[in-house]
């Protein structure tokens, strides 16, 4: 039978463990992030009806607006089906 030597215990430095809350607010943005997201989508769509030098700007604006819509729908779906809030 082989005997194992006891593992050395890590040194205790005397410092307490810092929690994320010690560094500041770490909560959720709540409803304001979703409101800002939908406002941003609306502004991006409105920007498409202004004059552009070429259509590349419109493609980017529509693409970013569509991406934001997908992220907001995903967030809504995840919050609706979450086990806890």
N, C-alpha and C positions, 0 to 999 in steps of 0.2 A: 504494500500500500504506500502510495506516494503522498507525502505531506506537502501541502501548499503553504507557502509563506504568506502571511497576512499582507494584504494590499495596503500601501501607504495612503493615509487619509489626506485629502487636499488641505492645503494650509488655509486657515481661517484668517482673513485679512482684517476683520473687524468692521468692514464696510457693509452696510445693509443693502439688500437687493432693491434696486430702483424699479418702480412700476412705471408703465407708460403714462399713467395719470399724473405722476410726479413732474413730468416734463410739460404738461399742459393739457388742453382739451383734446380728447381722442374719441369723441362720440361721432355719431352719424350726422350728416347735414340735414337729414329729415326731408320734409316736404319742400323746403326751399331749393334743394338741388334739382328736384323734379320740375318745379316751376321754372327755374332758370333754364333747364334743358329744353322745355317746350317753347319758352320765349326765344331761345337761341335758334330753334328750328324755324320758328315763324320769321325771325329776322333774316335767316339765310335764304328762305324762300322768297321773301320780299326783295332781297338783293338781286335775285335773278331777273327781276322786271326792270332793272336799270340798264343803262347803256354800257356795253362792254366793247373793248377793242377787238376781241375775238371770242370764240365760243369755248375756249379752254377754261376760262373763269367760270362760266356757267356749269360746265361739267363738274368742276371741283365743288362749287356751291351745292349743287344737287346731290353730289356724292356724300359730302360731309353731313348735309341735312338728313339724308337717308340713313347714314351710319348712326347719327344721334337718335333718330326715330327707333331704329333697331335696338339700340342700347336702352332706351327708355321703356320699350315694350318688354325687353328681357328683364329689366329691373321690376316692372310691374308684375310680371309673371312670377318671378322669384319671390317677391314679397307676398304675393297672394298664396303661394304654395309653401311658404316657409313654416317650419315647425314652431319657431318662436320668432318674435320680432326683436 
